[in-house]
Amino acid sequence: MQTKLEKISPLSAFAVNNIHDLKDEVLDFLSFREKLSYANISHPDKRLEWKGARLAVKSALDLIQLPYPGFYKDPHGKSYSMDGYGHVSLSHCSHVAAAIFHREMPVGIDLELVREKTVTVAPKYLQDEEMGFLGKDTLLHTIAWSAKESIFKCQGRKGISLKQHILLQPFDGSSQVIKGRISGTGTSDHHYEVQVLVEGDMVLTYTIW
């Protein structure tokens, strides 16, 4: 997937980076806590993934003219800004890292390689009606997996099952937006619109609350 930088609204943007193009980029904008986290990552590939995602966040923030506040993860693994304003979601896959930021609303983003495995394990994350309209198409299954991951990241709570609680409406390979909802969690149902980008063998999805 090629490098991307897109302004969604005056309050939101997303960025996609090729990790291997970022080896020489500096991280002097990181908070002290983030610099410690980065220093504690020993595996070279993991360091590049972490670096790529933070540089993507920085690019998205620059696009909507907001300063980089630093980010931390809550006990559920969801990232929050250290100044208390804004929501962020990160993803990386293979040689690509992505990030989305919104000043006011929760967000979720996900990157996936198109894989046959998404068909093999479909009963673990899809409801029967979803498997009915997806057939055995590997691309459609990868999009469905990614869309559910983006919704899961956006809601930011543990205990949500991709299969039991997240239901996608029918879509096809040309769909640029997928509708889905979370239900059966003991709280109010919530509906999502998930944006879909497919490039080569990679799928990117994102959603805003």
BAKEVEX-724267 format. One record per atom (N, C-alpha, C): residue in one letter; x, y, z. Coordinates in steps of 0.2 Angstrom, whole numbers, padded with zeros to 4 digits, always signed. Layout:
N
AXYZ
...
This chain:
209
M+0004-0006+0000
M+0000+0000+0000
M+0004+0006+0000
Q+0003+0011-0004
Q+0006+0017-0005
Q+0005+0022+0001
T+0010+0026+0002
T+0009+0031+0007
T+0003+0035+0006
K-0001+0037+0011
K-0007+0041+0011
K-0007+0046+0016
L-0010+0052+0015
L-0011+0057+0020
L-0018+0060+0018
E-0023+0059+0022
E-0030+0062+0020
E-0033+0065+0026
K-0036+0071+0024
K-0040+0075+0029
K-0047+0073+0028
I-0050+0070+0033
I-0057+0068+0033
I-0061+0074+0034
S-0060+0078+0039
S-0063+0084+0041
S-0059+0089+0044
P-0061+0095+0046
P-0056+0099+0050
P-0054+0096+0057
L-0057+0091+0059
L-0056+0088+0066
L-0052+0081+0065
S-0052+0079+0059
S-0049+0072+0058
S-0045+0071+0052
A-0040+0066+0053
A-0036+0064+0047
A-0033+0057+0048
F-0031+0054+0043
F-0027+0048+0044
F-0021+0048+0039
A-0017+0044+0041
A-0010+0043+0037
A-0008+0036+0037
V-0005+0034+0031
V-0002+0027+0030
V+0005+0028+0028
N+0010+0025+0031
N+0017+0025+0030
N+0020+0018+0028
N+0025+0019+0023
N+0029+0013+0022
N+0034+0013+0027
I+0034+0008+0032
I+0039+0008+0037
I+0046+0008+0035
H+0048+0005+0030
H+0055+0004+0028
H+0058+0011+0025
D+0053+0016+0024
D+0055+0022+0022
D+0057+0027+0027
L+0056+0025+0034
L+0056+0029+0039
L+0062+0028+0044
K+0067+0024+0042
K+0072+0022+0046
K+0076+0028+0049
D+0077+0033+0045
D+0081+0039+0046
D+0077+0044+0049
E+0070+0044+0050
E+0066+0049+0053
E+0067+0049+0060
V+0067+0056+0063
V+0069+0057+0070
V+0062+0057+0074
L+0062+0055+0080
L+0056+0055+0084
L+0057+0060+0090
D+0059+0066+0089
D+0060+0071+0094
D+0054+0074+0096
F+0048+0073+0093
F+0042+0075+0095
F+0038+0071+0101
L+0041+0065+0102
L+0038+0060+0107
L+0038+0063+0114
S+0033+0061+0118
S+0033+0063+0125
S+0039+0059+0128
F+0040+0061+0134
F+0045+0057+0138
F+0043+0050+0139
R+0037+0049+0141
R+0034+0042+0142
R+0035+0038+0136
E+0033+0041+0130
E+0034+0037+0124
E+0041+0035+0122
K+0045+0040+0123
K+0053+0039+0122
K+0055+0033+0126
L+0053+0032+0133
L+0054+0027+0137
L+0051+0020+0134
S+0045+0020+0131
S+0042+0014+0128
S+0046+0012+0122
Y+0048+0017+0118
Y+0052+0015+0112
Y+0058+0012+0114
A+0062+0015+0119
A+0068+0013+0121
A+0068+0005+0123
N+0062+0003+0126
N+0062-0003+0129
N+0060-0009+0124
I+0059-0007+0117
I+0057-0011+0112
I+0064-0014+0109
S+0065-0020+0110
S+0072-0023+0108
S+0072-0026+0101
H+0066-0028+0098
H+0066-0032+0092
H+0066-0026+0086
P+0070-0027+0082
P+0071-0021+0076
P+0064-0020+0072
D+0061-0026+0071
D+0055-0025+0067
D+0049-0022+0071
K+0049-0023+0077
K+0044-0020+0082
K+0045-0013+0083
R+0052-0011+0083
R+0054-0004+0084
R+0051+0000+0078
L+0052-0003+0072
L+0050+0000+0066
L+0043+0001+0065
E+0039-0004+0067
E+0032-0004+0067
E+0029+0002+0072
W+0032+0002+0078
W+0030+0007+0083
W+0032+0014+0080
K+0038+0015+0077
K+0040+0021+0075
K+0035+0023+0069
G+0034+0019+0065
G+0030+0020+0059
G+0023+0023+0061
A+0020+0020+0066
A+0013+0022+0068
A+0013+0028+0071
R+0018+0030+0075
R+0019+0037+0078
R+0020+0042+0073
L+0024+0041+0068
L+0025+0045+0063
L+0019+0047+0059
A+0015+0041+0058
A+0008+0042+0055
A+0004+0047+0059
V+0004+0046+0065
V+0000+0050+0070
V+0002+0057+0069
K+0008+0058+0069
K+0011+0065+0068
K+0009+0068+0062
S+0010+0065+0056
S+0008+0067+0050
S+0000+0069+0050
A-0004+0065+0053
A-0011+0066+0053
A-0013+0073+0057
L-0009+0074+0062
L-0010+0080+0067
L-0008+0086+0063
D-0002+0085+0060
D+0001+0091+0056
D-0004+0093+0050
L-0008+0088+0047
L-0012+0090+0042
L-0018+0094+0044
I-0020+0093+0051
I-0026+0097+0053
I-0023+0102+0058
Q-0017+0103+0058
Q-0014+0109+0062
Q-0015+0108+0069
L-0014+0102+0072
L-0014+0101+0079
L-0007+0099+0082
P-0005+0101+0088
P+0001+0099+0090
P+0001+0091+0092
Y+0007+0088+0092
Y+0007+0081+0095
Y+0007+0081+0102
P+0002+0078+0106
P+0002+0079+0113
P+0005+0073+0117
G+0007+0068+0113
G+0009+0061+0116
G+0003+0057+0118
F+0004+0051+0118
F-0002+0046+0119
F+0000+0040+0124
Y-0005+0038+0127
Y-0004+0032+0132
Y-0010+0027+0131
K-0009+0021+0133
K-0014+0016+0132
K-0017+0015+0139
D-0024+0014+0139
D-0027+0012+0145
D-0027+0005+0146
P-0030+0002+0151
P-0030-0005+0153
P-0032-0010+0148
H-0037-0007+0143
H-0040-0011+0138
H-0035-0011+0131
G-0030-0007+0132
G-0025-0007+0126
G-0027-0001+0121
K-0032+0003+0123
K-0034+0009+0118
K-0030+0015+0120
S-0027+0018+0114
S-0023+0024+0115
S-0027+0030+0116
Y-0025+0035+0121
Y-0028+0041+0122
Y-0022+0046+0122
S-0024+0053+0120
S-0020+0058+0120
S-0018+0060+0128
M-0012+0062+0129
M-0010+0064+0136
M-0013+0071+0138
D-0015+0075+0133
D-0018+0081+0135
D-0026+0081+0136
G-0028+0075+0135
G-0036+0073+0136
G-0040+0075+0131
Y-0037+0078+0125
Y-0041+0080+0119
Y-0039+0075+0113
G-0045+0073+0110
G-0043+0069+0104
G-0043+0061+0105
H-0044+0058+0100
H-0044+0050+0100
H-0040+0048+0094
V-0036+0042+0095
V-0032+0040+0090
V-0032+0032+0090
S-0031+0029+0084
S-0031+0022+0083
S-0025+0021+0079
L-0021+0015+0080
L-0015+0013+0076
L-0016+0006+0074
S-0012+0005+0068
S-0012-0002+0065
S-0006-0003+0061
H-0003-0009+0061
H+0002-0010+0057
H+0002-0017+0054
C+0004-0018+0048
C+0004-0025+0045
C+0009-0025+0039
S+0013-0030+0040
S+0019-0031+0035
S+0023-0025+0035
H+0024-0021+0030
H+0029-0016+0030
H+0025-0009+0030
V+0019-0009+0032
V+0014-0003+0032
V+0012-0002+0039
A+0012+0005+0041
A+0009+0007+0047
A+0003+0013+0046
A-0002+0013+0050
A-0007+0018+0049
A-0010+0020+0055
A-0012+0026+0055
A-0015+0030+0061
A-0021+0034+0059
I-0026+0035+0063
I-0031+0040+0062
I-0032+0044+0069
F-0034+0050+0068
F-0035+0054+0074
F-0041+0058+0073
H-0045+0059+0078
H-0051+0064+0078
H-0051+0068+0084
R-0052+0074+0084
R-0052+0078+0090
R-0057+0077+0095
E-0063+0074+0093
E-0068+0074+0097
E-0071+0067+0098
M-0071+0063+0093
M-0074+0056+0092
M-0070+0050+0093
P-0072+0045+0096
P-0068+0039+0095
P-0067+0036+0088
V-0061+0033+0087
V-0060+0031+0080
V-0057+0024+0080
G-0057+0020+0075
G-0054+0014+0074
G-0051+0013+0067
I-0045+0010+0067
I-0042+0009+0060
I-0038+0002+0060
D-0038-0001+0054
D-0035-0008+0054
D-0033-0009+0047
L-0027-0013+0047
L-0024-0015+0041
L-0023-0022+0041
E-0025-0026+0035
E-0024-0033+0035
E-0022-0035+0028
L-0018-0040+0027
L-0016-0043+0021
L-0022-0048+0019
V-0023-0048+0013
V-0028-0053+0010
V-0026-0060+0011
R-0029-0064+0015
R-0027-0070+0017
R-0032-0075+0017
E-0031-0081+0014
E-0035-0087+0014
E-0038-0089+0021
K-0033-0088+0026
K-0035-0089+0033
K-0042-0086+0035
T-0043-0080+0033
T-0049-0077+0035
T-0056-0081+0033
V-0055-0085+0027
V-0061-0089+0026
V-0061-0095+0030
T-0055-0098+0031
T-0054-0104+0035
T-0057-0103+0042
V-0056-0098+0045
V-0058-0096+0052
V-0064-0092+0053
A-0068-0092+0047
A-0074-0087+0047
A-0079-0089+0052
P-0080-0095+0054
P-0085-0097+0059
P-0083-0094+0066
K-0077-0092+0067
K-0075-0089+0073
K-0077-0081+0074
Y-0078-0078+0068
Y-0079-0071+0069
Y-0085-0068+0065
L-0088-0073+0061
L-0094-0071+0057
L-0100-0074+0060
Q-0106-0071+0059
Q-0112-0074+0060
Q-0115-0078+0054
D-0119-0082+0055
D-0122-0086+0049
D-0124-0082+0043
E-0128-0076+0044
E-0130-0072+0039
E-0124-0069+0035
E-0119-0067+0039
E-0113-0064+0036
E-0110-0069+0031
M-0109-0075+0034
M-0106-0080+0029
M-0110-0081+0023
G-0116-0080+0024
G-0121-0082+0018
G-0119-0077+0012
F-0118-0070+0014
F-0117-0066+0008
F-0110-0065+0006
L-0105-0067+0010
L-0098-0067+0009
L-0096-0073+0005
G-0099-0079+0005
G-0097-0084+0001
G-0091-0087+0003
K-0086-0088-0002
K-0079-0091+0000
K-0074-0086-0003
D-0076-0080-0004
D-0072-0075-0007
D-0067-0072-0002
T-0060-0073-0003
T-0055-0072+0002
T-0055-0064+0003
L-0055-0060-0002
L-0055-0053-0001
L-0061-0050+0003
L-0067-0053+0002
L-0073-0051+0006
L-0072-0053+0013
H-0069-0058+0014
H-0068-0061+0021
H-0063-0056+0024
T-0058-0054+0021
T-0053-0050+0024
T-0055-0043+0025
I-0060-0041+0021
I-0063-0034+0022
I-0067-0035+0028
A-0071-0040+0029
A-0076-0041+0035
A-0072-0041+0041
W-0066-0045+0041
W-0062-0046+0047
W-0059-0039+0049
S-0057-0035+0044
S-0054-0029+0045
S-0059-0024+0048
A-0065-0024+0045
A-0070-0019+0047
A-0072-0020+0054
K-0073-0027+0056
K-0075-0028+0063
K-0069-0026+0068
E-0063-0027+0066
E-0057-0025+0070
E-0058-0017+0071
S-0059-0013+0065
S-0060-0006+0066
S-0065-0004+0071
I-0071-0007+0070
I-0077-0006+0075
I-0075-0008+0082
F-0071-0014+0083
F-0069-0016+0089
F-0065-0011+0093
K-0060-0008+0089
K-0055-0003+0091
K-0059+0003+0093
C-0063+0005+0089
C-0067+0011+0090
C-0071+0011+0096
Q-0074+0006+0098
Q-0078+0006+0104
Q-0074+0005+0110
G-0068+0002+0110
G-0063+0003+0115
G-0064-0001+0122
R-0068-0006+0122
R-0070-0010+0128
R-0068-0017+0127
K-0066-0020+0132
K-0065-0027+0132
K-0072-0031+0133
G-0072-0037+0131
G-0078-0041+0132
G-0082-0041+0126
I-0080-0038+0120
I-0084-0037+0114
I-0081-0043+0109
S-0086-0047+0107
S-0085-0052+0103
S-0086-0050+0095
L-0081-0051+0091
L-0082-0050+0084
L-0088-0054+0081
K-0089-0060+0083
K-0094-0064+0081
K-0101-0062+0084
Q-0101-0062+0090
Q-0108-0062+0094
Q-0110-0055+0094
H-0106-0049+0094
H-0108-0043+0096
H-0108-0038+0090
I-0104-0040+0085
I-0103-0035+0079
I-0106-0038+0073
L-0111-0035+0070
L-0115-0038+0064
L-0114-0033+0058
L-0111-0035+0052
L-0110-0031+0046
L-0116-0032+0041
Q-0118-0027+0038
Q-0123-0027+0033
Q-0120-0030+0026
P-0124-0033+0022
P-0121-0035+0016
P-0117-0030+0012
F-0112-0032+0009
F-0107-0028+0005
F-0104-0032-0001
D-0101-0029-0006
D-0097-0033-0011
D-0090-0030-0012
G-0087-0032-0016
G-0080-0030-0017
G-0079-0023-0020
S-0084-0020-0022
S-0084-0013-0024
S-0086-0008-0019
S-0088-0011-0013
S-0091-0006-0008
S-0085-0002-0005
Q-0086+0004-0004
Q-0082+0009-0001
Q-0084+0010+0006
V-0090+0009+0008
V-0092+0010+0014
V-0096+0004+0016
I-0095+0001+0022
I-0099-0004+0025
I-0102-0002+0032
K-0108-0004+0032
K-0112-0002+0038
K-0112-0008+0043
G-0111-0007+0049
G-0111-0012+0055
G-0114-0009+0061
R-0115-0014+0066
R-0118-0012+0072
R-0115-0016+0078
I-0115-0013+0084
I-0113-0017+0090
I-0120-0018+0094
S-0121-0024+0096
S-0127-0025+0099
S-0126-0031+0104
G-0131-0032+0109
G-0131-0037+0114
G-0125-0037+0119
T-0123-0031+0120
T-0118-0030+0125
T-0120-0027+0132
G-0127-0026+0133
G-0130-0023+0139
G-0130-0016+0139
T-0127-0013+0133
T-0128-0005+0133
T-0132-0004+0126
S-0133+0002+0125
S-0137+0004+0119
S-0133+0002+0112
D-0137-0001+0107
D-0134-0003+0101
D-0131+0004+0098
H-0125+0002+0094
H-0122+0008+0091
H-0121+0006+0083
H-0122+0011+0079
H-0121+0009+0072
H-0115+0013+0069
Y-0111+0009+0065
Y-0105+0012+0062
Y-0105+0012+0054
E-0102+0017+0052
E-0100+0017+0044
E-0093+0016+0044
V-0090+0010+0041
V-0083+0009+0040
V-0081+0010+0033
Q-0076+0014+0032
Q-0073+0016+0026
Q-0068+0010+0024
V-0068+0009+0017
V-0064+0003+0015
V-0059+0005+0009
L-0053+0004+0010
L-0048+0005+0004
L-0045-0002+0003
V-0045-0004-0003
V-0041-0010-0005
V-0036-0008-0010
E-0030-0010-0009
E-0024-0009-0014
E-0020-0015-0014
G-0019-0018-0020
G-0015-0024-0021
G-0018-0029-0016
D-0014-0032-0012
D-0015-0037-0007
D-0017-0035+0000
M-0018-0028+0001
M-0019-0026+0007
M-0026-0022+0008
V-0029-0023+0013
V-0035-0019+0015
V-0034-0015+0021
L-0037-0009+0020
L-0037-0004+0026
L-0044-0002+0027
T-0046-0002+0033
T-0053+0001+0035
T-0052+0005+0041
Y-0057+0010+0041
Y-0057+0014+0047
Y-0064+0017+0048
T-0066+0019+0055
T-0072+0021+0056
T-0072+0026+0062
I-0077+0031+0062
I-0077+0036+0067
I-0084+0035+0070
W-0084+0036+0077
W-0090+0035+0081
W-0095+0039+0079
